[in-house]
C-alpha cells in the first residue's frame, strides 16, 4: 500500500521526499538553528509550556537517542563523517543525536494520562 499524504491528511500530493529535504538542509550549518532553538525554549518558558514536563525537583527530563541516517561506501558529501572498516573500506555516514522531553504523567487537554498511552 502506498502512503498518500493527500488522502490521509488532506496535504498536497507534492510533499517533498526525505531526500529532497535532506538536500536542502545538508548545506546549512547547525549554527543557524541554535538561535531558533533558544527562542522556542524561551517561548515555552514564558507560556508555561514546560510546566507539565517538570519532574523531580522542577527539572525537565530529556531522553537522548543517537542514530545514523545515511551510511554508504560510495555516496558521500563534504559533510559526511567517515570511518574505516577493515583495511581498505571507508564508510561515509551522517549521524544525529535526538533529544525528547519526557514525563511519566503528562496532562493532555486537561486530563491526566500516562506517557506513551
C-alpha positions in Angstrom: 0.0 0.0 0.0 1.5 3.4 -1.0 1.2 6.2 1.5 -0.8 9.1 0.1 -0.5 12.1 2.3 -3.2 13.9 0.4 -5.7 11.2 1.3 -4.5 10.7 4.9 -4.1 14.3 5.9 -5.5 16.5 3.2 -2.0 17.6 2.4 -0.9 18.4 -1.1 0.4 15.5 -3.1 3.7 17.3 -3.6 5.0 16.7 -0.1 8.8 16.7 -0.5 10.7 13.4 0.0 13.2 12.9 2.8 16.0 13.0 0.2 14.7 16.4 -1.1 14.5 17.9 2.4 18.0 16.4 3.2 19.4 18.0 0.1 18.0 21.4 1.2 19.2 21.1 4.8 22.6 19.4 4.4 24.4 22.6 3.3 23.1 24.6 6.3 25.3 24.8 9.3 23.8 23.7 12.6 24.8 27.1 14.0 21.9 28.6 12.0 19.4 26.6 14.1 20.8 27.5 17.6 19.1 30.9 17.9 15.8 29.3 16.8 16.1 26.6 19.4 16.8 29.2 22.1 13.8 31.3 21.0 11.5 28.2 21.2 12.7 27.3 24.7 12.3 30.9 25.8 8.7 30.9 24.5 7.9 27.6 26.1 9.2 29.0 29.5 7.1 32.2 29.0 3.9 30.4 28.1 4.2 27.7 30.8 4.6 25.1 28.0 7.1 23.1 30.1 5.0 23.0 33.3 3.6 19.5 32.7 7.1 18.2 31.9 8.7 19.4 35.1 9.6 16.4 37.4 12.0 15.6 40.2 12.7 18.9 41.8 11.4 21.0 38.8 13.7 19.5 36.3 12.8 18.8 32.6 13.7 15.2 31.8 15.4 14.6 28.4 15.7 11.3 26.6 18.6 11.1 24.2 18.8 8.7 21.2 21.6 8.5 18.6 21.1 7.2 15.1 22.7 7.1 11.7 20.5 8.1 8.8 22.9 7.6 5.9 25.7 5.1 5.5 27.5 4.3 2.3 30.9 3.3 1.0 30.1 5.1 -2.3 27.7 8.0 -1.8 29.1 10.9 0.2 29.1 14.7 0.6 31.5 17.1 2.1 29.6 17.0 5.5 29.9 13.2 5.9 31.7 11.6 8.8 34.0 8.7 7.8 35.2 5.5 9.4 37.4 2.6 8.3 36.0 -0.9 8.0 38.8 -3.4 7.7 42.0 -2.5 5.9 40.6 -0.9 2.8 36.9 0.0 3.1 35.8 3.5 4.2 32.2 4.2 5.1 30.7 7.7 4.9 27.8 8.5 7.2 25.6 11.1 8.8 24.6 10.7 12.4 22.4 12.6 14.8 21.5 12.9 18.4 17.8 13.4 19.1 16.5 14.9 22.4 12.9 14.4 23.5 11.3 15.8 26.6 9.6 13.1 28.6 7.3 12.9 31.7 5.8 9.9 33.4 2.5 11.6 33.8 1.5 14.2 31.1 -1.7 16.3 31.0 -3.4 16.3 27.6 -6.4 18.5 27.1 -6.8 18.9 30.9 -6.9 15.2 31.5 -4.0 13.3 33.2 -2.7 10.4 31.1 0.3 8.2 31.3 3.1 8.9 28.8 3.0 6.6 25.8 -0.7 5.9 26.0 
